[in-house]
Amino acid sequence: MGGDHGPSVTIPAAISFLKKQSDVHLILVGLEDVLRAELKKHHAEAHPRITVKNATEVVTMDDPLEIALRKKKDSSMRVAVELVKDGSANASVSAGNTGALMAVSRYVLKTMAGVDRPAICSIMPNQKGGPTYMLDLGANVDCEPHHLHQFAIMGSVLCAAMENIERPTIGLLNVGTEEIKGNDVVKATGVLLRADHERGKLNFHGNVEGNDIFKGTVDVVVCDGFVGNVTLKAVEGLSRFVKSVFTENIFSMAGALLARKSLKKLNPERYNGAGLLGLKGLVFKSHGGASAFAFEWAIKRAYDAAKYDVQEHLSALIAELMPTTPDAQQQA
Amino acid sequence: MGGDHGPSVTIPAAISFLKKQSDVHLILVGLEDVLRAELKKHHAEAHPRITVKNATEVVTMDDPLEIALRKKKDSSMRVAVELVKDGSANASVSAGNTGALMAVSRYVLKTMAGVDRPAICSIMPNQKGGPTYMLDLGANVDCEPHHLHQFAIMGSVLCAAMENIERPTIGLLNVGTEEIKGNDVVKATGVLLRADHERGKLNFHGNVEGNDIFKGTVDVVVCDGFVGNVTLKAVEGLSRFVKSVFTENIFSMAGALLARKSLKKLNPERYNGAGLLGLKGLVFKSHGGASAFAFEWAIKRAYDAAKYDVQEHLSALIAELMPTTPDAQQQA
């Protein structure tokens, strides 16, 4: 049902993606009449690789978690995630309310063995031309060192699979690069990550700073969800500011036109599609205001994650590095 | 002695600033021979409003805090701050190592009565055309609610004096705008700030998100030094990335040239000069890599803070809102 813009965005994105990828079948979940009408507009009502699955409710951007979770049991969001749970789908994609999507996904799919808390992982462009993976972007605002440790493992596995990098480098987001820098949680996380590095299990680069995200110093940047969310939104805010500057008069617009090829690499639409990692199933989150072009990237990321067996790789590495989760031990 | 570039940056900046401001006298602190030689280059060795004060040592960007604090007792940084302490100067400006500057300033000047921890406050451009004040940017990586509360008071006073705004609006940096959002420290800080707002003491707007920094939603954004430092550096990193994109080929360069008037408002050099607030004296920090143009802005900020009696306003409001500091109470 597609976040801010609804099926007018998600359906063209789905049709375009199917054109490029011949080995994929999409199940569109939502208000059947609305979806079929939109498909008809695009002459795709009989597309052989599209199935429409009816869901009678829609979680809105303003719905409190309780409504999404307890009241709207036949929401498009929930039905889509249930398709992953029952094996009918390899992954699901939503442009809906992030908090609701995480809550519904945790409730329906449950957390993967060995993971205490799922995290949200997205990518940002960097000056080396590659993406920088960053997590957590807002699922966990209060973190302990073992949570950040698990985020590092999850980010490393996602990056390795999606980018075909054997041992992605991991950086711990901090206020300085020296080991003694940072708050207590980050310093203790550094100890855990260095130990994994010494055992040859994770490729821990060390501490990185905010600017390293865009320098491309490491493949994966790890932080708690508070820092990650604030940083992501600040960066989005600055991007919008820059964009507004380029549309303020005829000279700046002409300038942007001239530089458009170079500016392309900064286009945030290409980086749409965050993974909700650490669940027993793949769920990807598109920006709520995504265009069809951006939403198609989110579908592509979910497709790649399924194709490259992210879940299997993640289970294996988690089992190897974290036979029992510290939170489970505490409860025991 | 001027951070990365030394007197070749600070001296032209000082001379240029004196030309614009007739009521100011500058004391240049550092290796006397070096300073005099640079002044001579600019035909300013006999400038009537410049005094050279000799200091035999220089704190380098790599010096550990202990060296800056205990070994280099005659450093330009320390001597400059001592001029503020003994009343010879109304404010001091340094482009040196931030950690060393804060440590030396705390040691020499001591913390203002009622303030538990000094904080670093800088400004960022926003889409409304004004600056957004933001603190703490890295002095305090582990904060309690009463620290953030004090940062709000300090940022509000600085902004009010520098921008001539009677009651600056204050936003608490968070992962969402609702009161229930955030980690425990931020939620408890919200309670303190709302109480001040209800008593008519502070103009607390509520929670803000990362993008609000650039939207200009509030005049002052409050956060802990970990979040602030990471956000600031991420934003600087993205700015550099954008800049690099505009110099990558002839088309992008021409585009930047066309849009230069609009791009001016994004120029970080205009926002140079962070205040170290909460000390018994004014200290301003310039970016280490500042150009002469940027360093002059840092001098201007220090000048404005002295002229508009920031210290007096701050003491008064702190005394009113925080008669005893929670940290002092705990120790008692």
Chai-1 contact restraints between the chains, C-beta under 6 A:
chainA,res_idxA,chainB,res_idxB,connection_type,confidence,min_distance_angstrom,max_distance_angstrom,comment,restraint_id
A,Q127,B,F241,contact,1.0,0.0,6.0,A-B,restraint_1
A,G138,B,V175,contact,1.0,0.0,6.0,A-B,restraint_2
A,V141,B,V175,contact,1.0,0.0,6.0,A-B,restraint_3
A,V141,B,N183,contact,1.0,0.0,6.0,A-B,restraint_4
A,D142,B,N183,contact,1.0,0.0,6.0,A-B,restraint_5
A,L173,B,V230,contact,1.0,0.0,6.0,A-B,restraint_6
A,V175,B,G138,contact,1.0,0.0,6.0,A-B,restraint_7
A,V175,B,V141,contact,1.0,0.0,6.0,A-B,restraint_8
A,V175,B,F226,contact,1.0,0.0,6.0,A-B,restraint_9
A,V175,B,N229,contact,1.0,0.0,6.0,A-B,restraint_10
A,N183,B,V141,contact,1.0,0.0,6.0,A-B,restraint_11
A,N183,B,D142,contact,1.0,0.0,6.0,A-B,restraint_12
A,N183,B,F226,contact,1.0,0.0,6.0,A-B,restraint_13
A,E209,B,K233,contact,1.0,0.0,6.0,A-B,restraint_14
A,G210,B,V230,contact,1.0,0.0,6.0,A-B,restraint_15
A,G210,B,K233,contact,1.0,0.0,6.0,A-B,restraint_16
A,G210,B,A234,contact,1.0,0.0,6.0,A-B,restraint_17
A,G210,B,G237,contact,1.0,0.0,6.0,A-B,restraint_18
A,N211,B,K233,contact,1.0,0.0,6.0,A-B,restraint_19
A,N211,B,E236,contact,1.0,0.0,6.0,A-B,restraint_20
A,N211,B,G237,contact,1.0,0.0,6.0,A-B,restraint_21
A,I213,B,A234,contact,1.0,0.0,6.0,A-B,restraint_22
A,I213,B,G237,contact,1.0,0.0,6.0,A-B,restraint_23
A,F214,B,G237,contact,1.0,0.0,6.0,A-B,restraint_24
A,F214,B,L238,contact,1.0,0.0,6.0,A-B,restraint_25
A,F214,B,F241,contact,1.0,0.0,6.0,A-B,restraint_26
A,F226,B,V175,contact,1.0,0.0,6.0,A-B,restraint_27
A,F226,B,N183,contact,1.0,0.0,6.0,A-B,restraint_28
A,V227,B,V227,contact,1.0,0.0,6.0,A-B,restraint_29
A,V227,B,V230,contact,1.0,0.0,6.0,A-B,restraint_30
A,N229,B,V175,contact,1.0,0.0,6.0,A-B,restraint_31
A,V230,B,L173,contact,1.0,0.0,6.0,A-B,restraint_32
A,V230,B,G210,contact,1.0,0.0,6.0,A-B,restraint_33
A,V230,B,V227,contact,1.0,0.0,6.0,A-B,restraint_34
A,V230,B,T231,contact,1.0,0.0,6.0,A-B,restraint_35
A,T231,B,V230,contact,1.0,0.0,6.0,A-B,restraint_36
A,T231,B,T231,contact,1.0,0.0,6.0,A-B,restraint_37
A,T231,B,A234,contact,1.0,0.0,6.0,A-B,restraint_38
A,K233,B,E209,contact,1.0,0.0,6.0,A-B,restraint_39
A,K233,B,G210,contact,1.0,0.0,6.0,A-B,restraint_40
A,K233,B,N211,contact,1.0,0.0,6.0,A-B,restraint_41
A,A234,B,G210,contact,1.0,0.0,6.0,A-B,restraint_42
A,A234,B,I213,contact,1.0,0.0,6.0,A-B,restraint_43
A,A234,B,T231,contact,1.0,0.0,6.0,A-B,restraint_44
A,A234,B,V235,contact,1.0,0.0,6.0,A-B,restraint_45
A,V235,B,A234,contact,1.0,0.0,6.0,A-B,restraint_46
A,V235,B,L238,contact,1.0,0.0,6.0,A-B,restraint_47
A,E236,B,N211,contact,1.0,0.0,6.0,A-B,restraint_48
A,G237,B,G210,contact,1.0,0.0,6.0,A-B,restraint_49
A,G237,B,N211,contact,1.0,0.0,6.0,A-B,restraint_50
A,G237,B,I213,contact,1.0,0.0,6.0,A-B,restraint_51
A,G237,B,F214,contact,1.0,0.0,6.0,A-B,restraint_52
A,L238,B,F214,contact,1.0,0.0,6.0,A-B,restraint_53
A,L238,B,V235,contact,1.0,0.0,6.0,A-B,restraint_54
A,L238,B,L238,contact,1.0,0.0,6.0,A-B,restraint_55
A,F241,B,Q127,contact,1.0,0.0,6.0,A-B,restraint_56
A,F241,B,F214,contact,1.0,0.0,6.0,A-B,restraint_57
A,V245,B,S262,contact,1.0,0.0,6.0,A-B,restraint_58
A,E248,B,S262,contact,1.0,0.0,6.0,A-B,restraint_59
A,F251,B,L258,contact,1.0,0.0,6.0,A-B,restraint_60
A,S252,B,A259,contact,1.0,0.0,6.0,A-B,restraint_61
A,S252,B,S262,contact,1.0,0.0,6.0,A-B,restraint_62
A,A254,B,L258,contact,1.0,0.0,6.0,A-B,restraint_63
A,G255,B,G255,contact,1.0,0.0,6.0,A-B,restraint_64
A,G255,B,L258,contact,1.0,0.0,6.0,A-B,restraint_65
A,G255,B,A259,contact,1.0,0.0,6.0,A-B,restraint_66
A,L258,B,F251,contact,1.0,0.0,6.0,A-B,restraint_67
A,L258,B,A254,contact,1.0,0.0,6.0,A-B,restraint_68
A,L258,B,G255,contact,1.0,0.0,6.0,A-B,restraint_69
A,A259,B,S252,contact,1.0,0.0,6.0,A-B,restraint_70
A,A259,B,G255,contact,1.0,0.0,6.0,A-B,restraint_71
A,S262,B,V245,contact,1.0,0.0,6.0,A-B,restraint_72
A,S262,B,E248,contact,1.0,0.0,6.0,A-B,restraint_73
A,S262,B,S252,contact,1.0,0.0,6.0,A-B,restraint_74
